[in-house]
Each structure stands twice: as C-alpha cells, then as structure tokens.
C-alpha cells in the first residue's frame, strides 16, 4: 500500500511489507517492525473456494481466545478436551463463530462451526471465564442504534444431562389488595426431552408443586415469587418475579397534535 500525500493528493512510494516502519509520533515502541506475515484465513465478499464455511457478505472477522484445557482442569464448565488448542474466531457481519484447528507445527489445518445453533446478533467479543464458561458480547441487529437484541451472553458446557430452564409468568404484577394472581410455569423447558420436570413455587411463605397455581395476596406489599424447576437427574434452574399488591400504577400517555414523526427547530410543540 503506497503512502498518500494529503497536501498534494498524490501517492508516494509503496511501503515494504518485509520491513515495515512505524514513524508515528505516537509510537512508544520499536520503529522497525517484524516482516508482515501472510493471512492464515482470507476471503472477500463472495463465496470462498478455499474456505467455504465463511459464506459471503461483508467482512469483520475477529480472533478470540485459544482454549487450553490445562488452564481449566477443575473448572465446573470446562469444554471437552476436543477443543484443546483450538482458536475461536467470529465475524461481526456474517454472525458466525468458528473453531480453528492447527497442526503440530501450528499451521492452519481446518475450521468448523462453533455454537452455530445460537445465531449471535453481531458478536464483538468472546472470553473464557475462570469457571470455563464463555461470555459473548453481541452488538445487536442495527448499526449505531440502541439495539434491543444487544446482550451479554453466558454459555456453559454440560456433559451428559443438561439443566432445565425455568420460565415464570403471571397474569398481573400489580393491583389492589386483596389480589389473586395466576402463576404459570408454561415457559419452562428441558433440552433433554425425555426428562420430566418437577415444580416448586415459593410464594408469600407458602409452597406449591403444580405447573400452574393461583395465590391470593391479602395485604398490601411487595412479594417475591420464586419458581424452581428440577429434572429427573436433580439438575435445576430458578426464576423469580415481584408482585406488588395494594396499588395499581396509573397509565401515562403523552399526546400532541403537532408532527410526531420529524423534529423542526424553533417550531412550537404542544403536548398534553
């Protein structure tokens, strides 16, 4: 790549990739850098004949951590030893995650999809925690927006039986006392479909064991409702929510007869 002269708008001499020089006034390290190395994996906008798994589209690929099994010997959520020494890479635009395998000389050997069932919304960072779990930061669907699907995800590996997921719902969260609330565990699930789920509700000092229950809150107050879902192998998950008895919050609405689509500077904007 040649050096560009912004004053004359002309190209200067091309840089030497075998002897790159960092002349930046902000450089606090060495001036003459090691020779540039060829890319291990490369692709453009279209399909790649050499790396077909990468797909096509824009490119914003990032290199994540290498998983070393000996660093997680006693970790609760350590990955299978199959991933020992594999590099995790991911693409923000194409939204995939790959595990890269090297040969004995640390050269590229192959890649394969990693956690492809998750379909991450633009992954931008991925790290291993001390307990072996994976934390993944997702940017979200849209660029430069307050994305509702932006999130930090914690991924845990479980060999053999997988734990259930507790899903809790209530037909109302606030209301005047006395207040009867219908609670449901319908949103609960277990990835091991042959397992049966067992329910335990803790509500206002009482316990229930059905998947759907009703409870009457006699006095005003803030009450915590907790649901524990357990499978046949005693693996469990817990979910909770709060019920506020004694008062129903008002509904707030803002209305205007003015243009509510565009903002016009120095124009009146009546609201009620």
C-alpha positions as CSV (number, residue, x, y, z in Angstrom):
1,X,0.0,0.0,0.0
2,X,1.5,3.4,-1.0
3,X,1.8,6.3,1.3
4,X,-0.7,9.1,0.5
5,X,0.3,12.8,0.5
6,X,-2.8,14.7,1.6
7,X,-1.3,18.1,0.7
8,X,-0.5,17.2,-3.0
9,X,-3.1,14.4,-3.2
10,X,-0.6,12.1,-4.8
11,X,0.7,8.6,-4.0
12,X,4.1,8.3,-2.6
13,X,6.4,5.2,-2.7
14,X,5.0,1.9,-1.8
15,X,5.7,0.5,1.7
16,X,7.9,-2.6,2.0
17,X,5.9,-5.3,3.8
18,X,9.2,-7.2,4.5
19,X,10.4,-4.1,6.5
20,X,7.5,-2.1,7.9
21,X,8.5,1.2,9.6
22,X,6.4,2.9,12.3
23,X,7.2,6.6,12.1
24,X,4.1,7.7,14.1
25,X,4.8,10.5,16.6
26,X,2.7,8.4,19.0
27,X,4.9,5.3,18.7
28,X,6.4,4.5,22.0
29,X,7.8,1.1,20.9
30,X,10.2,-0.1,18.2
31,X,10.4,1.7,14.9
32,X,11.3,-1.1,12.6
33,X,8.7,-3.9,12.9
34,X,8.9,-7.6,12.0
35,X,8.1,-8.6,8.5
36,X,4.4,-8.8,7.7
37,X,3.0,-12.4,7.6
38,X,0.5,-13.8,5.1
39,X,-3.0,-14.3,6.3
40,X,-3.9,-17.7,7.7
41,X,-7.5,-17.4,6.5
42,X,-8.6,-15.0,3.8
43,X,-11.8,-14.2,1.9
44,X,-13.7,-11.5,0.0
45,X,-17.3,-10.5,-0.4
46,X,-18.2,-13.6,-2.4
47,X,-18.0,-17.3,-1.6
48,X,-14.5,-18.7,-0.9
49,X,-13.4,-21.8,-2.7
50,X,-10.7,-22.5,-0.1
51,X,-12.7,-21.6,3.0
52,X,-16.4,-22.4,2.0
53,X,-17.7,-22.3,5.6
54,X,-17.2,-18.5,5.9
55,X,-20.1,-17.8,3.5
56,X,-20.4,-14.5,1.7
57,X,-21.1,-10.8,2.5
58,X,-19.2,-8.2,4.4
59,X,-16.1,-9.0,6.4
60,X,-15.5,-8.1,10.0
61,X,-13.7,-11.1,11.4
62,X,-12.1,-11.1,14.9
63,X,-9.7,-13.6,16.6
64,X,-10.8,-14.6,20.0
65,X,-9.1,-16.8,22.6
66,X,-7.3,-20.1,22.2
67,X,-8.8,-22.8,24.5
68,X,-6.2,-24.6,26.6
69,X,-7.7,-27.5,28.6
70,X,-4.9,-27.5,31.2
71,X,-6.0,-24.0,32.3
72,X,-9.4,-25.3,33.3
73,X,-8.6,-28.7,34.9
74,X,-11.1,-28.2,37.8
75,X,-13.4,-25.7,36.2
76,X,-17.1,-26.6,36.5
77,X,-18.0,-25.8,32.9
78,X,-14.7,-26.8,31.1
79,X,-15.1,-27.7,27.5
80,X,-14.4,-31.1,26.1
81,X,-10.7,-31.8,25.5
82,X,-11.6,-32.0,21.9
83,X,-11.3,-28.1,21.8
84,X,-7.8,-28.1,23.4
85,X,-5.6,-25.8,21.4
86,X,-8.3,-24.6,19.1
87,X,-8.6,-20.9,18.2
88,X,-12.1,-19.3,18.4
89,X,-12.8,-16.8,15.6
90,X,-16.0,-14.9,14.9
91,X,-17.4,-12.5,12.3
92,X,-19.5,-9.4,13.3
93,X,-21.1,-9.0,9.9
94,X,-21.6,-12.7,8.9
95,X,-22.6,-13.7,12.5
96,X,-20.8,-17.0,12.8
97,X,-18.3,-18.5,15.3
98,X,-15.7,-21.0,14.2
99,X,-13.2,-23.2,16.0
100,X,-9.9,-23.3,14.1
101,X,-7.6,-26.4,14.4
102,X,-3.8,-26.3,13.9
103,X,-1.3,-29.0,13.0
104,X,1.7,-29.9,15.1
105,X,3.7,-27.0,13.6
106,X,0.9,-24.5,14.5
107,X,-0.2,-24.1,10.9
108,X,-3.8,-23.9,9.8
109,X,-5.4,-27.3,9.4
110,X,-9.2,-26.8,9.3
111,X,-12.1,-24.8,10.8
112,X,-15.6,-25.9,11.9
113,X,-18.7,-24.2,13.2
114,X,-18.8,-23.5,16.9
115,X,-22.1,-22.9,18.7
116,X,-23.8,-22.5,15.4
117,X,-27.2,-23.1,16.9
118,X,-27.0,-19.7,18.8
119,X,-27.1,-17.4,15.7
120,X,-25.5,-14.5,17.6
121,X,-26.5,-10.9,16.8
122,X,-23.2,-9.4,15.6
123,X,-20.6,-10.9,18.1
124,X,-17.9,-8.4,19.0
125,X,-16.1,-10.1,21.9
126,X,-15.7,-13.5,23.4
127,X,-13.8,-14.6,26.5
128,X,-13.4,-17.7,28.7
129,X,-14.1,-17.2,32.4
130,X,-12.2,-19.0,35.2
131,X,-15.0,-21.5,35.7
132,X,-14.8,-22.5,32.0
133,X,-18.0,-20.7,30.9
134,X,-18.0,-18.5,27.8
135,X,-19.0,-14.8,27.9
136,X,-20.1,-13.4,24.5
137,X,-20.9,-9.8,23.8
138,X,-23.4,-9.2,21.0
139,X,-23.7,-5.7,19.3
140,X,-27.2,-6.3,18.0
141,X,-29.0,-6.1,14.7
142,X,-28.7,-2.4,13.7
143,X,-25.7,-0.1,13.3
144,X,-25.3,2.9,15.7
145,X,-28.6,2.1,17.4
146,X,-29.9,1.2,20.9
147,X,-30.4,-2.4,19.8
148,X,-33.0,-4.3,21.8
149,X,-31.1,-7.5,21.0
150,X,-27.7,-6.3,22.2
151,X,-26.7,-8.5,25.1
152,X,-24.1,-10.2,27.1
153,X,-24.5,-14.0,27.0
154,X,-23.1,-16.5,29.3
155,X,-22.6,-20.0,27.8
156,X,-21.9,-23.1,30.0
157,X,-20.9,-26.5,28.8
158,X,-22.6,-29.5,30.3
159,X,-21.6,-33.1,29.6
160,X,-24.4,-35.7,29.8
161,X,-27.6,-34.3,31.4
162,X,-28.5,-30.7,30.6
163,X,-30.2,-28.5,33.1
164,X,-33.8,-27.3,32.6
165,X,-34.8,-23.7,32.1
166,X,-37.3,-22.2,34.5
167,X,-39.9,-19.9,32.8
168,X,-42.2,-18.0,35.0
169,X,-45.2,-15.8,34.1
170,X,-48.1,-14.0,36.0
171,X,-51.4,-12.7,34.7
172,X,-50.9,-9.5,36.6
173,X,-48.0,-7.9,38.5
174,X,-49.8,-5.1,40.3
175,X,-53.3,-4.5,41.7
176,X,-55.4,-3.6,44.7
177,X,-55.3,-5.9,47.7
178,X,-56.7,-8.4,48.2
179,X,-55.3,-9.6,44.9
180,X,-55.4,-13.0,43.3
181,X,-52.6,-13.8,40.8
182,X,-52.5,-16.8,38.4
183,X,-48.9,-18.1,38.1
184,X,-47.7,-20.3,35.3
185,X,-44.5,-22.3,34.6
186,X,-45.6,-22.9,31.0
187,X,-42.4,-21.2,29.7
188,X,-40.2,-23.8,31.4
189,X,-38.3,-26.3,29.2
190,X,-35.7,-29.0,29.2
191,X,-33.3,-29.7,26.3
192,X,-33.4,-33.4,27.2
193,X,-36.9,-34.0,26.0
194,X,-37.2,-37.4,27.8
195,X,-36.9,-35.7,31.2
196,X,-39.9,-34.9,33.3
197,X,-40.0,-31.5,35.1
198,X,-40.9,-31.0,38.8
199,X,-42.0,-27.6,40.0
200,X,-41.7,-25.9,43.4
201,X,-43.2,-22.4,43.9
202,X,-42.4,-20.3,46.9
203,X,-45.0,-17.6,47.3
204,X,-45.7,-15.4,50.4
205,X,-44.4,-18.2,52.8
206,X,-46.3,-21.0,51.0
207,X,-45.2,-23.7,48.6
208,X,-46.9,-25.2,45.6
209,X,-45.9,-28.1,43.3
210,X,-48.2,-27.7,40.2
211,X,-47.1,-26.1,37.0
212,X,-50.0,-23.6,37.3
213,X,-51.2,-22.1,40.6
214,X,-53.2,-19.2,42.0
215,X,-52.3,-17.3,45.1
216,X,-54.2,-14.6,46.9
217,X,-52.2,-11.7,48.4
218,X,-54.3,-10.5,51.3
219,X,-52.3,-7.5,52.4
220,X,-50.6,-4.6,50.5
221,X,-46.9,-5.1,49.9
222,X,-44.1,-6.2,47.6
223,X,-43.9,-10.0,47.3
224,X,-41.2,-12.2,45.7
225,X,-42.5,-15.2,43.7
226,X,-39.8,-17.9,43.1
227,X,-40.1,-20.9,40.8
228,X,-37.6,-23.8,40.9
229,X,-37.7,-26.4,38.1
230,X,-35.9,-29.7,38.6
231,X,-35.5,-32.6,36.2
232,X,-35.2,-36.3,36.8
233,X,-31.5,-36.1,37.5
234,X,-31.8,-33.3,40.1
235,X,-30.5,-30.6,37.8
236,X,-32.5,-27.4,38.4
237,X,-33.0,-23.8,37.4
238,X,-34.7,-20.9,39.3
239,X,-36.6,-17.9,38.1
240,X,-38.4,-15.2,40.1
241,X,-40.5,-12.1,39.8
242,X,-42.1,-9.5,42.1
243,X,-45.8,-8.9,42.7
244,X,-46.9,-5.5,44.1
245,X,-50.3,-5.7,45.9
246,X,-52.1,-2.7,47.2
247,X,-52.0,-0.2,44.3
248,X,-52.3,-0.1,40.5
249,X,-49.9,2.4,38.9
250,X,-51.6,4.9,36.6
251,X,-51.3,4.7,32.8
252,X,-49.2,7.5,31.4
253,X,-49.7,8.8,27.9
254,X,-48.3,11.9,26.0
255,X,-50.3,13.3,23.1
256,X,-49.6,16.0,20.6
257,X,-51.4,17.5,17.6
258,X,-48.1,18.5,16.1
259,X,-45.9,16.5,13.8
260,X,-44.8,13.4,15.8
261,X,-42.5,12.0,13.1
262,X,-39.9,14.8,12.4
263,X,-38.4,17.4,14.6
264,X,-38.5,21.0,13.4
265,X,-36.2,23.5,15.1
266,X,-37.9,26.6,16.6
267,X,-41.4,25.3,16.0
268,X,-44.0,25.1,18.8
269,X,-44.6,21.6,20.0
270,X,-47.8,21.4,22.1
271,X,-48.2,18.4,24.4
272,X,-50.8,17.2,26.9
